[in-house]
Amino acid sequence: MNALKLKTYPSEYFSFIRKVDLKNHPRVSHLVDEKYSLPVGTKFRNSLNRYVELHHILPIFEGSVLETGNFVVLSPFHHLIAHLILAEKLGGKHWCAADAVTKGSDLVRNYRNDDKDYCHLVKVYKEKIKYNVHQYKPNDGVI
Protein backbone atom coordinates (compact mmCIF):
# COMPACT_ATOMS: atom_id res chain seq x y z
CA MET A 1 0.00 0.00 0.00
CA ASN A 2 1.22 3.52 -0.73
CA ALA A 3 1.97 4.87 2.76
CA LEU A 4 2.94 8.31 1.42
CA LYS A 5 -0.42 8.71 -0.28
CA LEU A 6 -2.27 7.57 2.84
CA LYS A 7 -0.56 10.32 4.85
CA THR A 8 -2.55 12.85 2.79
CA TYR A 9 -5.84 11.26 3.85
CA PRO A 10 -7.88 12.88 6.63
CA SER A 11 -7.64 11.30 10.08
CA GLU A 12 -11.44 11.22 10.41
CA TYR A 13 -11.54 8.84 7.45
CA PHE A 14 -9.33 6.32 9.28
CA SER A 15 -11.23 6.78 12.54
CA PHE A 16 -14.49 6.17 10.75
CA ILE A 17 -13.52 3.04 8.82
CA ARG A 18 -11.81 1.57 11.89
CA LYS A 19 -15.01 2.07 13.89
CA VAL A 20 -17.40 0.53 11.32
CA ASP A 21 -15.19 -2.18 9.80
CA LEU A 22 -17.12 -5.44 10.07
CA LYS A 23 -13.89 -7.47 9.85
CA ASN A 24 -13.84 -7.00 13.62
CA HIS A 25 -17.11 -8.89 14.08
CA PRO A 26 -16.62 -12.18 15.98
CA ARG A 27 -18.49 -14.18 13.31
CA VAL A 28 -15.84 -13.35 10.70
CA SER A 29 -12.65 -13.54 12.77
CA HIS A 30 -11.71 -16.67 10.82
CA LEU A 31 -11.74 -14.61 7.58
CA VAL A 32 -9.50 -11.74 8.66
CA ASP A 33 -6.41 -13.12 6.92
CA GLU A 34 -8.22 -14.13 3.71
CA LYS A 35 -6.54 -12.88 0.58
CA TYR A 36 -8.44 -10.14 -1.22
CA SER A 37 -10.70 -11.51 -3.95
CA LEU A 38 -14.29 -11.21 -5.10
CA PRO A 39 -15.21 -14.55 -3.48
CA VAL A 40 -13.97 -13.30 -0.09
CA GLY A 41 -16.79 -10.74 -0.16
CA THR A 42 -19.25 -13.60 -0.47
CA LYS A 43 -17.60 -15.35 2.47
CA PHE A 44 -18.05 -12.24 4.62
CA ARG A 45 -21.69 -11.89 3.50
CA ASN A 46 -22.43 -15.52 4.31
CA SER A 47 -20.70 -15.43 7.70
CA LEU A 48 -22.38 -12.16 8.70
CA ASN A 49 -25.71 -13.19 7.16
CA ARG A 50 -26.11 -9.75 5.60
CA TYR A 51 -25.09 -7.83 2.52
CA VAL A 52 -21.71 -6.11 2.93
CA GLU A 53 -19.20 -4.58 0.57
CA LEU A 54 -15.41 -4.60 0.42
CA HIS A 55 -13.96 -1.09 0.52
CA HIS A 56 -10.41 -0.30 -0.60
CA ILE A 57 -8.76 1.83 2.07
CA LEU A 58 -6.54 3.35 -0.59
CA PRO A 59 -8.45 3.30 -3.89
CA ILE A 60 -7.02 1.55 -6.93
CA PHE A 61 -6.96 4.88 -8.79
CA GLU A 62 -4.58 6.18 -6.09
CA GLY A 63 -2.07 3.43 -6.78
CA SER A 64 -3.08 0.71 -4.37
CA VAL A 65 -3.05 -2.98 -5.09
CA LEU A 66 -5.59 -5.70 -4.42
CA GLU A 67 -4.15 -6.89 -1.15
CA THR A 68 -5.58 -8.13 2.11
CA GLY A 69 -4.37 -5.17 4.16
CA ASN A 70 -6.09 -2.69 1.86
CA PHE A 71 -9.73 -3.53 2.44
CA VAL A 72 -12.35 -3.21 5.10
CA VAL A 73 -15.84 -4.72 5.17
CA LEU A 74 -18.64 -2.15 5.29
CA SER A 75 -22.41 -1.90 4.98
CA PRO A 76 -23.54 -0.01 1.84
CA PHE A 77 -24.38 3.02 4.03
CA HIS A 78 -20.94 3.09 5.65
CA HIS A 79 -19.25 2.41 2.30
CA LEU A 80 -20.84 5.53 0.83
CA ILE A 81 -19.95 7.59 3.92
CA ALA A 82 -16.29 6.51 3.62
CA HIS A 83 -16.22 7.73 0.02
CA LEU A 84 -18.03 10.94 0.90
CA ILE A 85 -15.49 11.74 3.62
CA LEU A 86 -12.70 11.41 1.06
CA ALA A 87 -14.63 13.34 -1.59
CA GLU A 88 -15.41 16.22 0.78
CA LYS A 89 -11.81 16.44 2.01
CA LEU A 90 -9.80 15.55 -1.11
CA GLY A 91 -12.19 16.20 -4.02
CA GLY A 92 -11.32 15.18 -7.59
CA LYS A 93 -11.60 11.51 -8.45
CA HIS A 94 -12.97 10.80 -4.99
CA TRP A 95 -16.27 12.34 -6.13
CA CYS A 96 -16.23 9.86 -9.02
CA ALA A 97 -15.68 7.01 -6.55
CA ALA A 98 -18.61 8.24 -4.41
CA ASP A 99 -20.71 8.38 -7.56
CA ALA A 100 -19.72 4.80 -8.42
CA VAL A 101 -20.89 3.63 -4.98
CA THR A 102 -24.33 5.09 -5.76
CA LYS A 103 -24.48 2.96 -8.90
CA GLY A 104 -23.45 -0.62 -9.61
CA SER A 105 -25.02 -3.70 -11.13
CA ASP A 106 -28.72 -4.45 -10.77
CA LEU A 107 -27.94 -7.05 -8.10
CA VAL A 108 -25.88 -4.61 -6.03
CA ARG A 109 -28.55 -1.91 -6.39
CA ASN A 110 -31.19 -4.33 -5.13
CA TYR A 111 -29.18 -5.03 -1.97
CA ARG A 112 -28.31 -1.38 -1.46
CA ASN A 113 -31.93 -0.33 -1.95
CA ASP A 114 -32.86 -2.52 1.03
CA ASP A 115 -30.73 -0.23 3.21
CA LYS A 116 -32.99 2.74 4.02
CA ASP A 117 -30.14 4.78 5.52
CA TYR A 118 -28.11 4.27 2.34
CA CYS A 119 -31.04 5.35 0.14
CA HIS A 120 -31.59 8.47 2.24
CA LEU A 121 -27.89 9.37 2.03
CA VAL A 122 -27.95 8.96 -1.76
CA LYS A 123 -30.94 11.34 -1.97
CA VAL A 124 -29.21 13.92 0.23
CA TYR A 125 -25.93 13.82 -1.72
CA LYS A 126 -27.16 13.00 -5.23
CA GLU A 127 -26.97 16.55 -6.62
CA LYS A 128 -23.70 17.39 -4.86
CA ILE A 129 -22.08 14.22 -6.21
CA LYS A 130 -23.42 14.88 -9.70
CA TYR A 131 -22.19 18.49 -9.62
CA ASN A 132 -18.69 17.58 -8.42
CA VAL A 133 -18.31 14.69 -10.87
CA HIS A 134 -19.28 17.08 -13.67
CA GLN A 135 -16.76 19.68 -12.39
CA TYR A 136 -13.92 17.17 -12.11
CA LYS A 137 -11.44 17.48 -14.93
CA PRO A 138 -8.44 15.18 -14.84
CA ASN A 139 -5.10 16.92 -15.13
CA ASP A 140 -4.48 17.09 -18.85
CA GLY A 141 -1.03 18.65 -18.52
CA VAL A 142 -2.25 22.18 -19.28
CA ILE A 143 -1.49 24.79 -16.64
C-alpha positions in Angstrom: 0.0 0.0 0.0 1.2 3.5 -0.7 2.0 4.9 2.8 2.9 8.3 1.4 -0.4 8.7 -0.3 -2.3 7.6 2.8 -0.6 10.3 4.8 -2.5 12.9 2.8 -5.8 11.3 3.8 -7.9 12.9 6.6 -7.6 11.3 10.1 -11.4 11.2 10.4 -11.5 8.8 7.4 -9.3 6.3 9.3 -11.2 6.8 12.5 -14.5 6.2 10.8 -13.5 3.0 8.8 -11.8 1.6 11.9 -15.0 2.1 13.9 -17.4 0.5 11.3 -15.2 -2.2 9.8 -17.1 -5.4 10.1 -13.9 -7.5 9.9 -13.8 -7.0 13.6 -17.1 -8.9 14.1 -16.6 -12.2 16.0 -18.5 -14.2 13.3 -15.8 -13.3 10.7 -12.7 -13.5 12.8 -11.7 -16.7 10.8 -11.7 -14.6 7.6 -9.5 -11.7 8.7 -6.4 -13.1 6.9 -8.2 -14.1 3.7 -6.5 -12.9 0.6 -8.4 -10.1 -1.2 -10.7 -11.5 -3.9 -14.3 -11.2 -5.1 -15.2 -14.6 -3.5 -14.0 -13.3 -0.1 -16.8 -10.7 -0.2 -19.3 -13.6 -0.5 -17.6 -15.4 2.5 -18.1 -12.2 4.6 -21.7 -11.9 3.5 -22.4 -15.5 4.3 -20.7 -15.4 7.7 -22.4 -12.2 8.7 -25.7 -13.2 7.2 -26.1 -9.7 5.6 -25.1 -7.8 2.5 -21.7 -6.1 2.9 -19.2 -4.6 0.6 -15.4 -4.6 0.4 -14.0 -1.1 0.5 -10.4 -0.3 -0.6 -8.8 1.8 2.1 -6.5 3.3 -0.6 -8.5 3.3 -3.9 -7.0 1.5 -6.9 -7.0 4.9 -8.8 -4.6 6.2 -6.1 -2.1 3.4 -6.8 -3.1 0.7 -4.4 -3.1 -3.0 -5.1 -5.6 -5.7 -4.4 -4.1 -6.9 -1.1 -5.6 -8.1 2.1 -4.4 -5.2 4.2 -6.1 -2.7 1.9 -9.7 -3.5 2.4 -12.4 -3.2 5.1 -15.8 -4.7 5.2 -18.6 -2.2 5.3 -22.4 -1.9 5.0 -23.5 0.0 1.8 -24.4 3.0 4.0 -20.9 3.1 5.6 -19.3 2.4 2.3 -20.8 5.5 0.8 -20.0 7.6 3.9 -16.3 6.5 3.6 -16.2 7.7 0.0 -18.0 10.9 0.9 -15.5 11.7 3.6 -12.7 11.4 1.1 -14.6 13.3 -1.6 -15.4 16.2 0.8 -11.8 16.4 2.0 -9.8 15.5 -1.1 -12.2 16.2 -4.0 -11.3 15.2 -7.6 -11.6 11.5 -8.4 -13.0 10.8 -5.0 -16.3 12.3 -6.1 -16.2 9.9 -9.0 -15.7 7.0 -6.5 -18.6 8.2 -4.4 -20.7 8.4 -7.6 -19.7 4.8 -8.4 -20.9 3.6 -5.0 -24.3 5.1 -5.8 -24.5 3.0 -8.9 -23.4 -0.6 -9.6 -25.0 -3.7 -11.1 -28.7 -4.5 -10.8 -27.9 -7.0 -8.1 -25.9 -4.6 -6.0 -28.6 -1.9 -6.4 -31.2 -4.3 -5.1 -29.2 -5.0 -2.0 -28.3 -1.4 -1.5 -31.9 -0.3 -2.0 -32.9 -2.5 1.0 -30.7 -0.2 3.2 -33.0 2.7 4.0 -30.1 4.8 5.5 -28.1 4.3 2.3 -31.0 5.4 0.1 -31.6 8.5 2.2 -27.9 9.4 2.0 -28.0 9.0 -1.8 -30.9 11.3 -2.0 -29.2 13.9 0.2 -25.9 13.8 -1.7 -27.2 13.0 -5.2 -27.0 16.5 -6.6 -23.7 17.4 -4.9 -22.1 14.2 -6.2 -23.4 14.9 -9.7 -22.2 18.5 -9.6 -18.7 17.6 -8.4 -18.3 14.7 -10.9 -19.3 17.1 -13.7 -16.8 19.7 -12.4 -13.9 17.2 -12.1 -11.4 17.5 -14.9 -8.4 15.2 -14.8 -5.1 16.9 -15.1 -4.5 17.1 -18.9 -1.0 18.7 -18.5 -2.3 22.2 -19.3 -1.5 24.8 -16.6 
